[in-house]
């Protein structure tokens, strides 16, 4: 209800007491319509704020800013001297010209280089990463309006740096049959966090050998599967400390087993043969050692005297047989290398078949047999004649190979 002068004439207007519930309307006008009398109170329709005149300046009555959240909680101080981080600050009552600071635990202040006001509820502050110190975390975020009122969100900004690998990129090792494809032959991956925080590891891309496990502490376990051919595995390892990650590329070489001559041919004669024996044989070609003298001539071959004759080599140690190779004699009878190759499994007292020889003609013909059992340690090998004509078997040279 509006009152005119006649209605309030003679009324004491000092110390006015306002009753009612709706509120008391005061003067309203634009900034250009301001008065100049000290103590005047008005509502500024331009700024949408209540204000009063202190005799020198108009002071606006505003609410202090409230900081509710930030979208970035980690600064990487090692990102480079010119690296910056934009932090979006959400809250209320942010006015134009507001400043933003990060306050360290020792009260050191880091001032944002620029502040962009998107609205009264959002600011984007840009900080220089190298201005922060890990030892002074966590930092508070403080927003100060132009009227000096401020709001603070405490303990929200941390300083962290990515780990640095001390393990050089490239090969971590080579796995072979001779080292059992064991993970102990692979170098562990190590990275150091500059803040002293724990580092965990994972494979971020690529493939590691089947059978191996890469552990979160950077070590390896297990044994790689034996491949059929040499294979290079390439992969990236990720080191994670706190929220920071860094990757590095590595390889592991896994080689297929190789055949190494243990007996026969050029292996120094009998090599590990401790003794040899044979059934009845023909003429001067009787001895079983004729098959490991590295000569293919007629007097340097083993020649059975019948369809079921045999020649045998006994070893001075158990060996794992990978391959056995036989070759025709060079002068004659080179269509009679026929028979069965067996090896003695001493632990189970049984002969294990390695292969059946059927070379046919040709003075340089060879046959190579790969054993299906490469774990058993055999103590002897036997060549048993199985000549189709029932008369004899003739073998110029033989060799036994192990895996390496």
C-alpha positions, 0 to 999 in steps of 0.5 A: 500500500502506498502512502501520500504525504498528508497521511504521514504528516506529523508522524515520527519517521525515525527508527522505522519499524517495518511489520508485515511479511511481503517486504518493503519496497525501496528505490529502484533505478539504473546505474545512471539514476544513482543519487549522491547522498550518503546513506542512500539505499537502492536496488540497482536494476542494471546490476540486479543488486542491492547497493548503498552510497558510502559518501564516496562510492556505491557499494553493492551487497553481494553473496560470497562465491561458493566453490563446489567442484573442479574437473581436474584434480592432478597437476603434472609439475614435470610436464614442462616449464611452459605446460599449463592446465585448464581447471573448470571450477563449478559453484555459485556467485562468480562475478566478472573479474573474479580471481582464482588461486591455488593455496598450498599447505604452507599457504604459498599461493599459485595464481591462475594466469587467466580466468574466463567466466562462462557464467555466475556458476562456472569459471575456467582457470589456467595454471602453469604446471611448473608453479606447483610443488609436490611437497606442498600438496594438496592445494585449496582452490580459492575464488575471490570476487571483485568485492573481495568476498571469496570462497574456498574448496579445500584439499582438492588439487594434487601434484603428481608426475608420471613415472620414468622407466629405468628399463631400456626399451627393446628386447627383454630377453630370448627364450629357447629350448635350452633355457626351458623357455623360463620367465627367469630369463626375461628382464623385469620392467622397472619404472620410478615415480619421482614422488616416491609413489607405488608403481603398478604395471600392465600390458597396454597393447601388443602380445606377450608369449603364450604361457608367460604372465606379466605381473603387476610388479613388473616381473614375469612368471611361467614358461613360454610355449615351445614355438614351431618357428622363431617368433618375436613378440612386441608389446607396450608396458604401461607404468601407473602411479597415482593417476599418471601413466607412461608407456614403453615398447619392448620385445621378447624373442622366443626361438624354436628348438634346434637340432644338435648332433649328439652321435654320428656323422661329424660329432666326433664318432660315437660321441656319447656311445659307451658300447655298440652291439649287433646281431649277426651281420654280413661279412666285414660290415658287422659292427654297429659303429660303422654307422657313426664313422662319418663315411658312406663307403662300402667298408664303412657301413652296417650291413645285416645278414638277414631280414631281421638283423639289428644294430644297437648303440648304448649311451653313457648317459640318458638323452632326450632324442629330438631327431634321428637321421639315416643315409644310404651307403654311397657305393652300392646296395643303396636301395636297402636302407629299410627298417625300424628305429627304436629307443630304449626307455629305461625308466619304463623298460620299453622300446619306443618307436622313433620311425620306420626307414624306407629310403629307396635308391640313391647314393645320397638319399637321407631320411630324418625322423622327429621324435614324438617323445622329447621328454623321456631320457633314452639310454640306447637306440636300435636299428632293426632290419625290415628288408622287403627281400628278407635278405639284409638291410644296409645303412651308410651313416646315422646320427642322433640329435638332441634339442637345443 
